Amino acid sequence: MIRCRPKTNTYVALILVLVVLVGGLIYILNHFATQRTFGLAFYLIAAVILTFVIIMLLVKMMAGYKFIAAGKDKIITQVPLKGLTKAYELNEVMVWDEETVMSNKREFKQLTIAFVDQLSFSISNHEHVNYEEFVKYLHKKLPHKKVSALKKAKNSEKKKQ
């Protein structure tokens, strides 16, 4: 069974950034409470910006904390923060697609799978382990449900008409 989970290094780096941001927010608030060497506007703007960035980073971390496993003609999705675990048969996959973007000489890939119950699941090669094995599994088991394969089939039907 192929299990895709978030990379530990990604979450360690995000937690370190989060600790630095929270430390900066605490410092700004402490400085305001004790010294007040800057104007009130500075403290308000700095606290709002730091709080906004902290919240956005937490949301990104929580949204990306999900697992997917494939094998034995099943795909199992897990979103622990929602308490959601679903198992799908391969025939319950409507479509899947892999997008590739080149940026700074690095290749970023994102895989999106849509299921019959209107739930979609996305993983990326830089944030999840076993990404390539999962894509190979989908190419092997569901090549006809890839979006590009569906487009080719539609184009060939149009040419026949």
PLY file of the C-alpha trace (Angstrom):
ply
format ascii 1.0
element vertex 161
property float x
property float y
property float z
element edge 160
property int vertex1
property int vertex2
end_header
0.00 0.00 0.00
1.31 3.44 -0.96
0.93 6.01 1.82
1.35 9.73 1.14
1.78 11.89 4.21
3.08 15.40 4.81
6.87 15.73 4.84
8.30 16.21 8.32
10.87 18.76 7.10
8.11 21.00 5.74
6.27 21.08 9.05
9.46 21.57 11.07
10.37 24.60 8.94
6.85 26.03 9.19
6.81 25.54 12.97
10.16 27.34 13.28
8.82 30.27 11.25
5.69 30.24 13.40
7.76 30.34 16.61
9.75 33.32 15.29
6.55 35.16 14.35
4.89 34.50 17.71
8.11 35.60 19.44
8.04 38.82 17.41
4.42 39.44 18.31
5.13 38.86 22.01
8.12 41.21 21.81
6.07 43.94 20.11
3.26 43.64 22.68
5.73 43.58 25.59
7.58 46.59 24.19
4.27 48.45 23.91
3.29 47.56 27.48
6.62 48.53 29.05
8.52 51.10 26.95
6.34 52.66 24.22
9.22 54.23 22.33
7.30 54.13 19.03
3.96 55.66 18.16
0.69 53.81 18.76
0.17 53.35 15.01
3.41 51.36 14.72
2.37 48.92 17.45
-1.13 48.52 16.04
0.06 47.94 12.47
2.86 45.55 13.54
0.56 43.52 15.80
-2.14 43.25 13.13
0.32 42.20 10.41
2.05 39.62 12.62
-1.27 38.22 13.82
-2.58 37.98 10.26
0.57 36.16 9.05
0.44 33.78 12.03
-3.20 32.93 11.37
-2.61 32.41 7.63
0.36 30.14 8.35
-1.67 28.09 10.86
-4.52 27.72 8.36
-2.07 26.59 5.67
-0.55 24.04 8.02
-3.93 22.68 9.14
-5.30 22.50 5.59
-2.23 20.63 4.36
-2.24 18.06 7.14
-3.88 15.18 5.31
-3.04 11.66 4.27
-3.90 9.49 1.30
-3.16 5.81 0.74
-3.65 3.64 -2.32
-3.48 -0.08 -2.89
-5.63 -3.20 -3.24
-7.90 -1.30 -5.68
-8.81 1.26 -3.01
-7.93 4.83 -2.17
-8.20 5.88 1.48
-8.23 9.58 2.40
-7.71 10.90 5.92
-8.06 14.44 7.24
-7.26 14.06 10.96
-8.19 17.62 11.96
-11.71 17.06 10.64
-11.89 13.50 11.92
-12.65 12.38 8.36
-11.57 9.03 6.92
-13.07 7.74 3.68
-12.29 4.67 1.63
-13.05 4.72 -2.10
-13.01 1.96 -4.66
-11.14 2.83 -7.86
-14.41 3.03 -9.82
-15.49 5.87 -7.48
-12.77 8.17 -8.85
-14.37 10.57 -11.35
-11.19 12.20 -12.67
-7.64 12.95 -11.66
-5.09 15.39 -12.97
-1.49 16.33 -12.38
-0.39 19.91 -12.89
3.28 20.79 -13.37
4.78 24.25 -12.96
8.44 25.22 -13.45
9.66 27.95 -11.09
13.26 28.89 -10.31
14.50 25.81 -12.17
12.45 23.57 -9.85
9.51 21.47 -10.84
6.39 21.76 -8.70
3.70 19.14 -9.20
0.22 18.94 -7.76
-2.12 16.00 -8.04
-5.87 16.48 -7.68
-8.33 13.60 -7.46
-12.11 14.10 -7.63
-14.41 11.43 -6.27
-18.08 10.67 -7.04
-19.26 12.21 -3.75
-17.94 15.61 -4.95
-14.93 15.47 -2.60
-11.58 16.37 -4.12
-8.16 15.71 -2.65
-4.89 17.45 -3.59
-1.29 16.61 -2.76
1.99 18.05 -4.01
5.44 16.64 -4.61
7.15 19.17 -2.30
4.84 18.68 0.67
4.09 14.93 0.64
6.22 11.78 0.65
5.65 8.95 -1.89
4.10 11.40 -4.37
5.73 9.82 -7.45
4.71 6.29 -6.45
1.13 7.44 -6.00
1.09 9.04 -9.47
2.54 5.84 -10.97
-0.21 3.84 -9.26
-2.87 6.11 -10.78
-1.25 5.86 -14.23
-1.27 2.08 -13.90
-4.80 1.63 -12.49
-6.74 4.64 -13.83
-5.12 5.92 -17.03
-8.52 6.47 -18.69
-9.70 8.81 -15.89
-6.86 11.31 -16.26
-8.12 14.69 -17.49
-5.78 14.73 -20.51
-7.00 11.24 -21.53
-10.61 12.42 -21.30
-9.82 15.46 -23.46
-8.21 13.23 -26.09
-11.25 10.95 -26.09
-13.60 13.91 -26.58
-11.46 15.30 -29.40
-11.43 11.95 -31.19
-15.23 11.74 -30.85
-15.60 15.21 -32.36
-13.37 14.26 -35.30
-15.49 11.18 -35.97
-18.65 13.29 -36.14
0 1
1 2
2 3
3 4
4 5
5 6
6 7
7 8
8 9
9 10
10 11
11 12
12 13
13 14
14 15
15 16
16 17
17 18
18 19
19 20
20 21
21 22
22 23
23 24
24 25
25 26
26 27
27 28
28 29
29 30
30 31
31 32
32 33
33 34
34 35
35 36
36 37
37 38
38 39
39 40
40 41
41 42
42 43
43 44
44 45
45 46
46 47
47 48
48 49
49 50
50 51
51 52
52 53
53 54
54 55
55 56
56 57
57 58
58 59
59 60
60 61
61 62
62 63
63 64
64 65
65 66
66 67
67 68
68 69
69 70
70 71
71 72
72 73
73 74
74 75
75 76
76 77
77 78
78 79
79 80
80 81
81 82
82 83
83 84
84 85
85 86
86 87
87 88
88 89
89 90
90 91
91 92
92 93
93 94
94 95
95 96
96 97
97 98
98 99
99 100
100 101
101 102
102 103
103 104
104 105
105 106
106 107
107 108
108 109
109 110
110 111
111 112
112 113
113 114
114 115
115 116
116 117
117 118
118 119
119 120
120 121
121 122
122 123
123 124
124 125
125 126
126 127
127 128
128 129
129 130
130 131
131 132
132 133
133 134
134 135
135 136
136 137
137 138
138 139
139 140
140 141
141 142
142 143
143 144
144 145
145 146
146 147
147 148
148 149
149 150
150 151
151 152
152 153
153 154
154 155
155 156
156 157
157 158
158 159
159 160
